[in-house]
Amino acid sequence: MTPTDYEAIARDAGLERVGARPPLGQYLAEMWRRRAFATSLAKFRIQAQMSENRLGLAWVVLNPLLMAALYGTIFGIILPRETRPDGVNFVPFVIVGVFIFQFFSKSFADGAKSITGNASLVRSLNFPRMLLPLALIIQQLIELIPMLLVMGIIVLGFGEPLTWWWLLVIPTMLLMAMFNLGIALLAARLTVHIRDLTQVIPLITRLFFYASGIFYSLEEVLSDQPEWMLWVAQVNPVHDYITIVRDLILGGINAPGWMWFVASGAAVVTLAVGIVFFWRAEERYGHD
Amino acid sequence: MAMTEPLGAPTVVVDDLHIKYKTFTSGKKASQKRALLTRQRGIRVVHALKGVSFVAREGESIGVIGHNGSGKSTLMRAISGLIAPAQGQVFASSRPALLGVNAALIPTLSGEKNVILGGLALGLTPQEIQKKYPEIVDFADLDEFIDLPMKSYSSGMSSRLRFSIAVSRDHQILLVDEALAVGDKGFRQKSEARIRAMREQAGTVFLVSHSMKSILDTCNRVIWIDHGNLKMDGDPEEVVKAYQASK
């Protein structure tokens, strides 16, 4: 029996290889066509989450609130006063830091699990896998709305005035969402290759938590250290998103103009790198 | 193989397909010594398919049979492109679709929302879902229960709903993995009729089943997979007879 050239049969019949990764443009177009899947998945997951707890969606706000209370109390007592920024209301300062940081940390942690945690979905249905991390970021964005409202109310309650600058929080958060999506895409693919990464993520998150100046002013704490340390700390985009929001809604905080460049640049670059990095392994998801 | 009938155009070509699963779980016998530092969890490779090749053509209904663990379901998943081959490749005229939607559904949500979510997961547009919604709910016989969370459904009810969502989209190349027997007798007949209709509409159908009766009833070609190898391929009566003799 002579071996049959199956590839030639397929070629002659004009068949295409199944599961082949489409070119990036086509892939993104397909994602756009299937966008309703991502948005519905996000919406329905929030609803499912709400029906599971007695307090439902309130936990989205309660969780960072309790965390802010805890950290605020502990570090308000332990840390010397001179670590706090001058002329700033300490409580709103911590609240803004913890709430905005929560957006990053949840996107990072859940993003890393967005493929491995949905293994059965990935193994049984065809769709651009990028929809899963995307759905997650949409979910985080929806949950961010009540968080921002509560944050605003608290800040007002501490006597900060309501100004037009507050509106700029929205584009800042959209930039941060782009950054978070990029991070989620990177983490999602890396976790597929190396499962153990999920063990390290809380550690990295913690590192970012301390490095982003949530309950102290980096400028004050690092004032006695060599200059490069402050520089490294300030280039961290997570710190910049937080500082920009603080600048917009709190008195006494000043985000230098270059932070807007870092915030926008980090958003665009991280997202672009994340998309390409994630897309290149499209054929591998669900394989193991 | 002597073929006297005219052949349809090829729709699926499977070319020397190898599938391997890697697992981290230790498949070794437990040793007496418990050394924490030695690498006990070696990667174990399961060679699920070992070089399967065939051509499926327009108008064929292909039954896939084999013992448990022979690689039938793996073959289906590989044809639909859900697992990447270790070696070899699969070609198709359009993306083959595995019939099933379970994984996309969220049990704490109502049946109604799950119909929407399941439809979107299958690739329907929101408009198409809206149009098909009454048909899906009607087919599942759920009536007033459609507003209740899916986790409150009986197993029959939820399998009926899953089936109705899964068959709401038509496919050119359809893969059915033992989905025929769902629900009670009445629904089984209804679902079998629906699958028959889908089969007539689809160009090529693969059916994995342990029921030789449903294979003989519906297929015009049978492939027998044995330990990851293609053991026999041809006329249903002949292949089923040989398969049953092998048991």
Chai-1 contact restraints between the chains, C-beta under 6 A:
chainA,res_idxA,chainB,res_idxB,connection_type,confidence,min_distance_angstrom,max_distance_angstrom,comment,restraint_id
A,Y6,B,V13,contact,1.0,0.0,6.0,A-B,restraint_1
A,Y6,B,D15,contact,1.0,0.0,6.0,A-B,restraint_2
A,Y6,B,S53,contact,1.0,0.0,6.0,A-B,restraint_3
A,E7,B,D15,contact,1.0,0.0,6.0,A-B,restraint_4
A,I9,B,P10,contact,1.0,0.0,6.0,A-B,restraint_5
A,I9,B,V13,contact,1.0,0.0,6.0,A-B,restraint_6
A,I9,B,V55,contact,1.0,0.0,6.0,A-B,restraint_7
A,A10,B,V13,contact,1.0,0.0,6.0,A-B,restraint_8
A,A10,B,F91,contact,1.0,0.0,6.0,A-B,restraint_9
A,A13,B,A9,contact,1.0,0.0,6.0,A-B,restraint_10
A,A13,B,P10,contact,1.0,0.0,6.0,A-B,restraint_11
A,L15,B,V13,contact,1.0,0.0,6.0,A-B,restraint_12
A,L15,B,F91,contact,1.0,0.0,6.0,A-B,restraint_13
A,L15,B,A92,contact,1.0,0.0,6.0,A-B,restraint_14
A,L15,B,S93,contact,1.0,0.0,6.0,A-B,restraint_15
A,R17,B,Q89,contact,1.0,0.0,6.0,A-B,restraint_16
A,R17,B,F91,contact,1.0,0.0,6.0,A-B,restraint_17
A,V18,B,G81,contact,1.0,0.0,6.0,A-B,restraint_18
A,V18,B,V90,contact,1.0,0.0,6.0,A-B,restraint_19
A,V18,B,A92,contact,1.0,0.0,6.0,A-B,restraint_20
A,G19,B,G81,contact,1.0,0.0,6.0,A-B,restraint_21
A,A36,B,L120,contact,1.0,0.0,6.0,A-B,restraint_22
A,A36,B,P126,contact,1.0,0.0,6.0,A-B,restraint_23
A,F37,B,L120,contact,1.0,0.0,6.0,A-B,restraint_24
A,S40,B,L117,contact,1.0,0.0,6.0,A-B,restraint_25
A,S40,B,L120,contact,1.0,0.0,6.0,A-B,restraint_26
A,F44,B,I106,contact,1.0,0.0,6.0,A-B,restraint_27
A,F44,B,L109,contact,1.0,0.0,6.0,A-B,restraint_28
A,F44,B,K113,contact,1.0,0.0,6.0,A-B,restraint_29
A,F44,B,L117,contact,1.0,0.0,6.0,A-B,restraint_30
A,A48,B,I106,contact,1.0,0.0,6.0,A-B,restraint_31
A,A48,B,T108,contact,1.0,0.0,6.0,A-B,restraint_32
A,A48,B,L109,contact,1.0,0.0,6.0,A-B,restraint_33
A,S51,B,T108,contact,1.0,0.0,6.0,A-B,restraint_34
A,S120,B,A103,contact,1.0,0.0,6.0,A-B,restraint_35
A,L121,B,A103,contact,1.0,0.0,6.0,A-B,restraint_36
A,L121,B,A104,contact,1.0,0.0,6.0,A-B,restraint_37
A,R123,B,L82,contact,1.0,0.0,6.0,A-B,restraint_38
A,S124,B,G100,contact,1.0,0.0,6.0,A-B,restraint_39
A,S124,B,A103,contact,1.0,0.0,6.0,A-B,restraint_40
A,L125,B,A121,contact,1.0,0.0,6.0,A-B,restraint_41
A,E283,B,A84,contact,1.0,0.0,6.0,A-B,restraint_42
A,G286,B,L82,contact,1.0,0.0,6.0,A-B,restraint_43
A,H287,B,I83,contact,1.0,0.0,6.0,A-B,restraint_44
A,H287,B,A84,contact,1.0,0.0,6.0,A-B,restraint_45
A,D288,B,K22,contact,1.0,0.0,6.0,A-B,restraint_46
